[in-house]
Amino acid sequence: MQVFKVFYKIVPRKFLGVFIIYILIFVGLMSLFTKSGMTQGEDAFELSAVKISVINKDNSTLANGLEAYINDISKPVKIKTDEESIRDALFFRETEFIVIIPEGFQNNFTTLDAKNIQTMSVPDSMSREYAKTIIDRYLNTAKVYISANPDLSIESINEKVLNDISSEANVSFLDGNVTNDMSNFNTYFNFLSYILIAILISMVGRIMLIFNDKEIKMRNYSAPISSKSYNYQLIFSNLLIAFIIWFIFIIITFVINGPIFNQSSFLFIINSFILTLLSLSIAFLVSTFATKKSIDPIGNCLSLGLAFLGGSFVPQALLSEQLKTIGIFNPIFWYVKVNDTIGNLAVNTQATLEPIIYGILVQLAFAFAFIAISLVIIKQKRQSFE
Amino acid sequence: MSFHIFKYSLKSLVKDKKSLFWMLFFPIILATFFNLAFKNLMSDEGFEKVKISITTDYEMPDGLEQVMSESNLFTISYLTEEEAKKRLSEQEITGYIKNSDGLELVILESGLNQSIAKVFLDNYVQVSATIYRVIDENPQLIQTGFLDTIDFNESFTKDIPVSQSMNLIVVYYYALLAMTCLFSAIAGCYISSIIQANQTDLAARINIAPTHKLKAFLSMVSATILFQFISVIILMTYISQILNVDFGNRTIHIGILCLVGCFTGTLFGAMFDCLTKFKSEVNEMLVSNFIMIMSFLSGLMVVQMKYIIQEKVPFIAYINPANLITDGLYALYYYETFERYYLNLTLLVVLGIVFCIITTLVLRRQKYASI
């Protein structure tokens, strides 16, 4: 067990810091992501909430009624009201639509020039049309009541409008489409692919570099220990550390997202385990040709590149067509694809499980291919060594 | 300034593969990734008509179809309910409308398109309700032709044009440029380790030479700034010409900002190394992590981060050089006026000068009786 012992002497001394930094970054980013994600209800229709900020300069009954109505139907965002803050908020999509109700709005409402609610929005966006519809609906109804009965007080008009507006058209879902809300899990596990590769390359890859050092290797080979046992111990140590890292991340999953145990979360975990094996094989491959100086750049580029091109950060549906075609050669692409399939899993039948199993098999094939290539490289190096 | 030292500093920077990678190739690779990943990201924001089907199996209420086509919000197709179901399950349409027991919208999942359709139908139902109620209350209105005068399609809003430059993605590239400028800190760190004789052998050699220390220091700093500025220019050309990201046409302003960014970055690294007493590799690692954190806070990884910091802790936004660079570029892109740009530029210069003063105060008059 000497090799194993040495391996686990190196880990806490050299890599605990790296590991903790990665975990902190990951947990920070993930809790940010999952908090910003919207959760959807089970089978009830929810109006998409456009982020609208109302700046009410009038404070009359009508203006307040409109503001209350908008806030009720949308996702109200409070922003600072100076010009620069408004524009910044809009640019960073903190809010999508800004409504400025001018002073004297109620008094001028019945006069001809009523078109004086100022709005600011991202040009030509979907949410703009939606927000406009909401505002116009309220005001048009109010106007009808006013012109029908000019003596009515604004309060009672407001009440009537709200009453009318509360009647709705029916909405139903096409049968058999009960999606369980696993979007948080989905985002989390997609993002995990980046962190796992980065961690495993920077930890396992570097440890392997130490063992691959020419002089250390010579020393080790001269020890009275068979090379078979030497290699098995190395493989076992690598697998164990990958397993530990994976296990920690699974625990973090449930800490961040809450304890949800169902078939989907189970499948996510299985898929992430496959990813761990895959990342380990990638790290192993990298360690065969990288040097102490080049492993950082290579690790960075590989982890970022595979993750970006595989859709870990940006949803795969939004990737360009070319990228999707190239993605076939990217193991992370398959991993994310399986995750997305699990996330959208509606009814668990044989038919829906098939693409998941297929995707997992493809990942395993990649892992085997990487290991095979690295074994070839190791063998070649050893021959030239001897 | 000593041209000799300047020349050799520059040469050693170009020949050092590690610095070449981090200062030039890494940002270019990152930019390529951004480009590949974000290409389609913003395209879904544009308004597209909602595809909706009207089932032909039922009688539709009066005027609904007319209002729908007048609204310019929908692409309407007419299908039987069977066909509509099939199209919907293939997600070719957003939903279909049937009128079996009151108006009903059938959809697959919640979303913005679905909401628009829903709100529109709600509107239709509500308008009917309103009209019935008005007539209920004052039946004489029918005679006065009141119904002809009402208009439910009046618009009460007036758009204030914001800017056509609303592409959020550019901030990623700006943050990337900021990171590249500030990566000069790693070289800055190296400079200060080769100017303090107690740190490296090279520094001891340089200190023996009769060149004034400040002179040598400044020559190295300018070499680093030049080197970094060139790589920023290469990166910018790459992003704007090959990746076709719009930087606007204020190239000179962008250039000045980046140059100052390189200056501040280099001196930040130099100051960091003077103040701490770690080994130079540890220092370089710390500095690069520090810069990554600054870049993160200015939106390199999650673009909204920049806004959050700016709103919640504006103090950090104003002392974070990465954010100053990003914000300056953003101001050039988004605002017509230059005030915000100059504010950022000034703050960046001030920061750089502060770093410079601290560094010189620490470095000056250091004498080594023995090393």
Contacts between the chains, C-beta under 8 A, distances in Angstrom:
chain1	res1	chain2	res2	distance
A	21	B	289	7.7
A	29	B	301	7.1
A	29	B	302	7.1
A	32	B	302	6.6
A	33	B	302	7.9
A	36	B	304	7.8
A	40	B	110	5.9
A	41	B	110	8.0
A	45	B	107	7.4
A	45	B	110	5.7
A	45	B	114	7.5
A	45	B	118	7.0
A	46	B	110	4.9
A	47	B	110	7.8
A	47	B	115	4.8
A	47	B	118	6.6
A	47	B	119	7.2
A	48	B	110	6.7
A	48	B	111	6.1
A	48	B	112	4.4
A	48	B	114	7.5
A	48	B	115	4.2
A	50	B	112	7.6
A	80	B	311	7.8
A	84	B	340	7.3
A	85	B	311	7.9
A	87	B	162	6.5
A	87	B	163	7.7
A	87	B	334	7.0
A	87	B	335	7.5
A	88	B	307	6.5
A	88	B	310	7.0
A	89	B	307	7.4
A	90	B	162	6.0
A	90	B	166	7.7
A	91	B	166	6.4
A	91	B	168	6.7
A	91	B	330	7.7
A	91	B	334	5.8
A	92	B	168	6.8
A	92	B	171	7.9
A	92	B	303	7.0
A	92	B	304	5.8
A	92	B	306	7.0
A	92	B	307	3.8
A	93	B	168	6.2
A	93	B	304	7.5
A	94	B	304	7.3
A	94	B	307	5.7
A	94	B	311	7.8
A	99	B	157	7.7
A	100	B	160	7.9
A	114	B	154	7.8
A	114	B	156	6.0
A	115	B	155	6.6
A	115	B	156	5.8
A	115	B	157	7.2
A	115	B	158	5.6
A	116	B	156	7.7
A	116	B	158	6.6
A	117	B	156	5.2
A	117	B	157	4.9
A	117	B	158	6.8
A	118	B	157	7.5
A	118	B	158	5.6
A	118	B	159	7.9
A	118	B	160	5.2
A	119	B	157	4.7
A	119	B	158	6.9
A	119	B	159	5.7
A	119	B	160	6.9
A	120	B	159	7.4
A	120	B	160	5.0
A	120	B	162	5.3
A	121	B	159	7.2
A	121	B	162	7.2
A	122	B	45	6.6
A	122	B	162	7.6
A	122	B	166	5.3
A	123	B	161	7.8
A	123	B	162	7.2
A	123	B	164	6.4
A	123	B	166	6.3
A	124	B	45	7.9
A	124	B	46	5.2
A	124	B	47	5.1
A	125	B	45	5.2
A	125	B	46	7.0
A	125	B	47	6.2
A	126	B	45	7.1
A	126	B	46	7.8
A	126	B	47	5.3
A	126	B	48	7.4
A	126	B	112	5.3
A	126	B	113	7.5
A	126	B	116	7.4
A	127	B	112	6.8
A	128	B	47	7.3
A	129	B	47	5.8
A	129	B	73	6.5
A	129	B	116	6.7
A	130	B	112	6.6
A	130	B	115	6.4
A	130	B	116	5.4
A	130	B	119	6.8
A	132	B	155	7.0
A	132	B	157	5.6
A	133	B	73	8.0
A	133	B	116	7.1
A	133	B	119	5.5
A	133	B	120	6.9
A	133	B	123	7.1
A	134	B	119	6.8
A	135	B	156	6.2
A	135	B	157	5.9
A	136	B	153	7.7
A	136	B	154	6.9
A	136	B	155	5.6
A	136	B	156	5.8
A	136	B	157	7.1
A	137	B	119	7.5
A	137	B	122	8.0
A	137	B	123	5.2
A	137	B	126	7.1
A	139	B	154	7.8
A	139	B	156	4.6
A	140	B	127	7.9
A	140	B	151	7.5
A	140	B	152	4.8
A	140	B	153	7.6
A	140	B	154	5.8
A	140	B	156	7.8
A	141	B	126	6.8
A	141	B	127	7.4
A	141	B	130	5.3
A	141	B	152	7.8
A	143	B	154	7.2
A	144	B	130	5.7
A	144	B	131	7.5
A	144	B	134	6.3
A	144	B	150	5.2
A	144	B	152	7.5
A	145	B	130	7.4
A	145	B	134	6.8
A	147	B	146	7.6
A	147	B	149	7.2
A	147	B	150	7.2
A	148	B	134	4.6
A	148	B	137	7.5
A	148	B	138	6.2
A	148	B	141	6.2
A	148	B	146	6.6
A	149	B	134	7.8
A	149	B	137	7.1
A	149	B	138	6.5
A	160	B	133	7.2
A	164	B	126	5.0
A	164	B	129	4.9
A	164	B	130	4.8
A	164	B	133	6.9
A	165	B	122	7.8
A	165	B	126	5.6
A	167	B	122	7.6
A	167	B	125	5.5
A	167	B	126	5.7
A	167	B	129	5.1
A	168	B	118	7.9
A	168	B	122	4.9
A	168	B	125	6.5
A	169	B	102	7.4
A	169	B	103	4.5
A	169	B	104	6.9
A	169	B	105	6.0
A	169	B	118	6.6
A	169	B	121	3.7
A	169	B	122	5.3
A	169	B	124	7.2
A	169	B	125	5.2
A	170	B	101	7.8
A	170	B	102	5.8
A	170	B	103	6.7
A	170	B	104	4.2
A	170	B	105	7.0
A	171	B	104	7.2
A	171	B	105	4.9
A	171	B	106	7.8
A	171	B	107	6.5
A	171	B	114	8.0
A	171	B	118	5.9
A	172	B	104	6.0
A	172	B	105	7.5
A	172	B	106	5.3
A	172	B	107	7.8
A	173	B	106	7.3
A	173	B	107	6.3
A	173	B	108	6.8
A	173	B	109	7.6
A	174	B	85	6.6
A	174	B	88	5.7
A	174	B	89	6.2
A	174	B	106	6.0
A	174	B	107	7.2
A	174	B	108	5.4
A	177	B	108	6.0
A	177	B	109	7.1
A	179	B	109	6.8
A	293	B	17	7.9
A	293	B	18	6.2
A	297	B	21	5.1
A	297	B	22	7.5
A	297	B	26	6.9
A	300	B	26	7.1
A	301	B	26	7.6
A	301	B	29	5.6
A	304	B	29	7.8
A	304	B	30	6.9
A	304	B	33	6.0
A	305	B	29	7.2
A	305	B	33	6.1
A	308	B	33	4.0
A	308	B	34	7.7
A	308	B	36	6.5
A	308	B	37	4.6
A	309	B	33	7.3
A	309	B	36	6.1
A	309	B	37	7.3
A	311	B	37	7.9
A	313	B	37	6.4
A	314	B	37	4.6
A	314	B	38	6.6
A	314	B	41	6.0
A	318	B	40	4.7
A	318	B	41	5.4
A	318	B	44	7.0
A	319	B	36	7.8
A	319	B	37	7.1
A	319	B	39	7.8
A	319	B	40	6.4
A	320	B	36	7.3
A	320	B	39	4.9
A	320	B	40	5.4
A	323	B	36	5.8
A	323	B	39	7.9
